[in-house]
Amino acid sequence: MTTSREGASRPLRPGRPTRDRSAEQRGELAVAYPDDIDPDDEREPVWSPSIRALPIPGIRKMVNMAAEMDDVIHLSIGQPDFPMPEHVVEAHIQALRDGKTGYTMDAGLPQMLEAVAEYYSHRYDRPLEPENVLITTGATEAMYLAIAATAAPGRQFLIPDPTFPLYAPLIRMNGAEVKPIPTRAEHGHQIDPQEVIDNIGMRTFGIILNSPSNPTGTVYPRETIEAIVQEAAYRGVYVFSDEVYDHLLLDEMEYPSVLRCTSDLDHVMAVSSLSKTFSMAGLRIGWLISSQGAIKKLQRFHIFTTTVANTPAQWAGVAALKGGMACVDEMLEAYRQRRDRIVELVSKTPHLTSYRPQGAFYIFPSLPPNTDATNLATRMLKETGVCVVPGDAFGDSCPNSLRISYAASMDDIERAFERIIPWMEKQGF
Ligand SMILES: Cc1ncc(COP(=O)(O)O)c(C=O)c1O
């Protein structure tokens, strides 16, 4: 048998992770893409075809470029800029000191399973048992398990576009098909539930929702979620709901989780984590909530992927969920002030049109139609030193948009717009 090494048209160099310290510091980009894998190069016979479904993230391209420059202001970051709450830090350290460093049960530390079940039962007024919960390595693993365990050739998933660039690659990697449902800037990127329902066809297996949304900050109202979840259940379609920003609601409202809007858990999988709510993305604790049957299946998959989530970090998670929400409210107040200010600043910026996002820490303004936002964001970075992310990093429907993150200090936001506004005045479209 010819080994792939002998068959390779050029020598195989095992992937060496790139060393990008700025990326490491910015959570969202921390997974360095091996610098000698070109996933589009069909002459590389070693790698599974599925790796070709994994694009180099558009966010990463911008941040890599910024890493070569001095004096960059990042409005590109997808993780909170606040310290992890002190009582959670203490619990984490205490767990290490107490030697709580072994494996936990497969589904998670029993105390953490109970904490999640109790917390969300109360929050959503829906009885949940610890058996409805699986503790994972961040929401990313939860989403990975949910999609990889269900996506297969012949199955189609509906996904809002623009959206967080995790779902489509995972779906395609497992041979299933993605059908984007575009959302529109003029409607504040609200998804039209009827459009989703009209797009459910014979092959539709799943619908992915993400509210509050990355990259738009849009929060879907309860009627939208209810309409989608109820029709999906009736048609035997699963709803996968990425709810990592479930606490980052900037206006007074009750969060419409799918868990509130469904009569049973048979057709929903809800994913969330501690990353955004408690500013602890690096501790990598998330979870998936679903029917007990689904959790049992996914638990088996989890054993073969990460075994169990990080044990001391799960103890920190117990302290976070049981320690009261005063620390989260403080962060929320800061996000609210930043949101209000950034809406003002964007409205003063020539050529940008926007809306008022209600959640997460992103705004997704549009440039004039047919503008190439990638080109504009690249020039903006080079000429002003402000780093934002172009819309095409989040799908095909908004190539003229920019994602601006306000997970940045007010001072950075002000300084960034002092550079952006006069620069935009000079742009002709
Ligand atoms: C919508 C969305 N889902 C999931 C994640 C990943 O979350 P975690 O850190 O819990 O894996 C992110 C991170 O940026 C996100 O924006």
The ligand as an SDF file (V2000), in Angstrom:
LIG
                    3D

 16 16  0  0  0  0  0  0  0  0999 V2000
  -22.7610   33.0010   19.3290 C   0  0  0  0  0  0  0  0  0  0  0  0
  -21.6250   32.3380   20.0060 C   0  0  0  0  0  0  0  0  0  0  0  0
  -21.7320   31.0350   20.3280 N   0  0  0  0  0  0  0  0  0  0  0  0
  -20.7370   30.3730   20.9540 C   0  0  0  0  0  0  0  0  0  0  0  0
  -19.5630   31.0160   21.2810 C   0  0  0  0  0  0  0  0  0  0  0  0
  -18.4940   30.2450   21.9940 C   0  0  0  0  0  0  0  0  0  0  0  0
  -18.7680   30.2450   23.3620 O   0  0  0  0  0  0  0  0  0  0  0  0
  -17.9020   29.3960   24.4000 P   0  0  0  0  0  0  0  0  0  0  0  0
  -16.7870   30.2720   24.8740 O   0  0  0  0  0  0  0  0  0  0  0  0
  -18.8410   29.0820   25.5000 O   0  0  0  0  0  0  0  0  0  0  0  0
  -17.4150   28.1900   23.6980 O   0  0  0  0  0  0  0  0  0  0  0  0
  -19.3860   32.3690   20.9480 C   0  0  0  0  0  0  0  0  0  0  0  0
  -18.1130   33.0590   21.2330 C   0  0  0  0  0  0  0  0  0  0  0  0
  -17.7940   34.1140   20.7330 O   0  0  0  0  0  0  0  0  0  0  0  0
  -20.4520   33.0520   20.3120 C   0  0  0  0  0  0  0  0  0  0  0  0
  -20.3630   34.3420   19.9920 O   0  0  0  0  0  0  0  0  0  0  0  0
  1  2  1  0
  2  3  1  0
  2 15  2  0
  3  4  2  0
  4  5  1  0
  5  6  1  0
  5 12  2  0
  6  7  1  0
  7  8  1  0
  8  9  2  0
  8 10  1  0
  8 11  1  0
 12 13  1  0
 12 15  1  0
 13 14  2  0
 15 16  1  0
M  END
$$$$
